Amino acid sequence: MLSVAILIACALICCALALNTWRLIIGPTTPDRIIAVDTMYINSIALIILLGLHQGSAIYYESALLIALLGFVSTSAFCKYLLRGDIIE
């Protein structure tokens, strides 16, 4: 029963990733695109965690943590570039 729920959750998250990709391509403004990329990071973290649950391996959780850190740093850099026009002061 748990494996069926994991597969359904994976399918829904893949659908959310497709919609985020649509927002990334069509997004009318730059902040919309930044939010779409950030949401794609969150969805990919959810997919990796679901894969870890399905496989029963703890190594996937460490990779999800790494992607979360990279997502935070990249979103912060995008926002800083959008506000100031330069990342490094």
Protein Blocks (a to p, Z undefined) as FASTA:
>chain_A
ZZmmmmmmmmmmmmmmmmmmmmmmmombfklmmmmmmmmmmmmmmmmmmmmmmnopaklm
mmmmmmmmmmmmmmmmmmmmmmnopabZZ
